Amino acid sequence: MLASTGGDIALIGLAVGWLFLVVFLSIVLFSTFRVMESTKTMIDGIREETVPLLGEVRVTVTSVNKELERVDTIVESAGRIAGSAARLTTVVEHTVSSPLIKFAVFLALTTFVCAALCVGLYRYLDQREIREKAGRYPLAAGLARPLPPTPRLQTYPFDDIKAFRGDEDRVLEHYGWVDKNAGVVRIPVERAIDVLAEKGLPYRSAAPVEPAVPTGQTPRASEPEGKGGH
């Protein structure tokens, strides 16, 4: 009975929170639309004041002497810039006032709100399930579930291979003891290559070669150790 009452209170709180969130989002959207409308009005005023002024400047400059052709060129460039600005203003107006943009903004906000509500609801249900299980099985609290016998399936194989390669890198790239009592240490692979290049590989010394016997002669038999014994 207490669990259901607590759940009802949580749902009421969630509904009140949803109401405040909707009101807040409505205020934000209304303020955003007002800002966009003010921006549109300001851009229209700038365009209405700038384009005629540039036209008058162009008429005045074109009536000057031919020696001022450079100024005429500058004014024509300014006229082209003004036309580009006017076209850009029109594009911005159509973009801001487009129903598609408004719908996209509304859809994004709605998706965000729904996702936040779902996350909150799942957390609430998870906490309620934990509380119910804790009250239903009090003796199982704090006990770890025993692992199945080996071999086991890998839960996160990518983490396992990363950990395995990390262990290999620590062995191959760092110093360490192999047998501390015997004084055997491990050195990095790069250092081992340098040491091997300096000292060279171990090799077995060749057996002594007997002198060659000339052709036509027989090898002498080895003399006995004691010459005087007959």
C-alpha positions in Angstrom: 0.0 0.0 0.0 2.9 2.4 0.8 4.7 1.5 -2.4 1.6 2.3 -4.5 1.1 5.6 -2.6 4.7 6.6 -3.2 4.3 5.7 -6.9 1.2 7.8 -7.2 3.0 10.7 -5.6 6.0 10.3 -7.9 3.7 10.2 -11.0 1.9 13.4 -9.8 5.3 15.0 -9.3 6.3 13.9 -12.8 3.1 15.3 -14.3 3.7 18.7 -12.5 7.2 18.7 -13.7 6.1 18.0 -17.3 3.6 20.9 -17.0 6.3 23.3 -15.8 8.6 22.0 -18.6 5.9 22.6 -21.2 5.2 26.1 -19.9 8.9 26.9 -19.9 9.4 25.6 -23.4 6.4 27.6 -24.6 7.9 30.8 -23.1 11.2 30.1 -24.7 9.6 29.5 -28.1 7.6 32.6 -27.8 10.7 34.7 -26.9 12.6 33.1 -29.8 9.9 34.0 -32.3 9.8 37.5 -31.0 13.5 37.9 -31.4 13.3 36.5 -34.9 10.5 38.9 -35.8 12.5 41.8 -34.4 15.5 40.7 -36.4 13.4 40.5 -39.6 12.0 44.0 -39.0 15.5 45.4 -38.5 16.8 43.7 -41.6 13.9 45.1 -43.6 14.6 48.6 -42.3 18.3 48.4 -43.2 17.5 47.1 -46.7 14.9 49.9 -47.3 17.4 52.6 -46.2 20.6 51.2 -47.8 19.4 50.2 -51.3 17.9 53.7 -52.3 21.0 55.4 -50.8 23.3 53.3 -52.9 21.1 54.1 -56.0 21.4 57.8 -55.4 25.2 57.6 -54.9 25.4 55.7 -58.2 23.4 58.3 -60.1 25.5 61.1 -58.6 28.8 59.4 -59.5 27.8 58.5 -63.0 27.1 62.2 -63.8 30.6 63.2 -63.0 33.4 63.6 -65.5 34.8 60.6 -67.4 38.0 61.0 -65.5 36.2 59.5 -62.4 35.7 56.1 -64.0 37.5 54.5 -61.1 34.9 55.9 -58.7 32.2 54.6 -61.0 33.7 51.1 -60.9 33.8 51.3 -57.1 30.2 52.3 -57.0 29.2 49.5 -59.3 31.0 47.1 -57.1 29.2 48.5 -54.1 25.9 48.1 -56.0 26.7 44.4 -56.6 27.5 44.0 -52.9 24.2 45.7 -52.0 22.4 43.3 -54.4 24.1 40.3 -52.8 23.2 41.7 -49.4 19.6 42.1 -50.4 19.4 38.6 -51.8 21.0 37.3 -48.7 18.5 39.1 -46.6 15.7 37.6 -48.6 17.1 34.1 -48.1 17.4 34.7 -44.4 13.8 35.9 -44.2 12.5 32.9 -46.1 14.7 30.6 -44.0 13.6 32.0 -40.6 9.9 32.3 -41.6 9.8 28.8 -43.2 7.3 26.5 -41.7 9.7 23.6 -42.2 12.3 25.2 -39.9 9.7 25.9 -37.3 8.4 22.3 -37.5 12.0 21.0 -37.2 12.7 23.1 -34.1 9.4 22.0 -32.5 10.1 18.3 -33.4 13.6 18.6 -31.9 12.3 20.1 -28.7 9.5 17.6 -28.4 12.0 14.7 -28.9 14.3 16.1 -26.3 11.4 16.5 -23.8 10.1 13.0 -24.5 13.6 11.5 -24.1 14.1 13.3 -20.8 10.7 12.0 -19.5 11.5 8.5 -20.6 14.8 8.5 -18.8 13.2 9.9 -15.6 10.4 7.3 -15.8 12.9 4.4 -16.3 15.0 5.6 -13.4 11.9 5.8 -11.2 10.8 2.3 -12.2 14.3 0.9 -11.6 14.5 2.5 -8.1 11.1 1.2 -7.2 12.0 -2.3 -8.4 15.2 -2.2 -6.3 13.2 -1.1 -3.2 10.7 -3.9 -3.8 13.4 -6.5 -4.2 15.2 -5.3 -1.1 12.1 -5.7 1.0 11.1 -9.0 -0.5 14.5 -10.8 -0.2 16.3 -9.2 2.8 18.7 -12.1 3.3 20.0 -11.7 -0.3 21.3 -8.2 0.2 25.0 -7.8 -0.2 25.5 -11.3 -1.7 27.3 -11.6 -5.0 26.0 -14.0 -7.6 28.4 -16.9 -8.1 30.1 -17.2 -11.4 29.6 -20.2 -13.7 32.5 -22.7 -14.1 35.1 -22.0 -16.8 35.3 -21.6 -19.7 32.9 -18.6 -19.7 31.7 -16.5 -22.6 33.3 -13.1 -23.0 30.9 -10.3 -22.0 33.0 -7.5 -23.5 35.5 -9.1 -26.0 36.8 -5.7 -27.2 37.7 -4.7 -23.6 39.4 -8.1 -23.1 41.6 -7.7 -26.2 42.5 -4.2 -25.2 43.5 -5.3 -21.8 45.5 -8.3 -23.3 47.3 -6.0 -25.7 48.0 -3.5 -22.8 49.6 -6.3 -20.8 51.7 -7.3 -23.7 52.8 -3.7 -24.3 53.8 -3.4 -20.6 55.9 -6.5 -20.9 57.5 -5.6 -24.2 58.1 -1.9 -23.6 59.1 -1.6 -19.9 61.8 -3.0 -17.6 60.9 -5.6 -15.0 62.1 -8.5 -12.9 61.9 -12.0 -14.3 63.6 -13.6 -11.3 64.6 -11.1 -8.6 66.5 -13.7 -6.5 68.6 -14.8 -9.5 69.1 -11.2 -10.7 67.3 -11.9 -14.0 65.6 -8.8 -15.5 63.5 -8.0 -18.5 64.4 -5.1 -20.9 62.3 -3.5 -23.6 62.4 -4.9 -27.1 63.9 -1.8 -28.6 66.7 -1.9 -26.1 67.3 -5.6 -26.6 67.7 -5.0 -30.4 70.3 -2.2 -29.7 72.2 -4.5 -27.3 72.1 -7.3 -29.8 73.3 -5.1 -32.6 76.3 -3.9 -30.4 77.4 -7.3 -29.1 76.2 -9.6 -31.9 74.7 -13.0 -31.8 76.5 -15.8 -29.8 78.3 -18.3 -32.0 80.3 -21.6 -31.5 84.0 -21.5 -32.1 85.1 -23.7 -35.1 87.2 -26.9 -34.5 91.0 -26.6 -35.4 91.7 -27.7 -38.9 94.7 -30.1 -39.5 97.3 -29.1 -42.1 96.8 -30.6 -45.5 99.1 -33.5 -46.6 101.0 -33.0 -49.9 100.2 -35.3 -52.8 102.3 -38.6 -52.8 103.1 -38.6 -49.1 101.5 -40.7 -46.4 100.6 -39.0 -43.2 102.9 -39.9 -40.3 101.5 -41.9 -37.6 101.4 -40.1 -34.3 104.5 -40.9 -32.2 104.0 -42.6 -28.9 104.0 -40.5 -25.8 107.2 -42.2 -24.4 110.1 -42.4 -26.9 112.5 -44.4 -24.7 110.3 -47.4 -24.0 111.2 -50.5 -26.2 
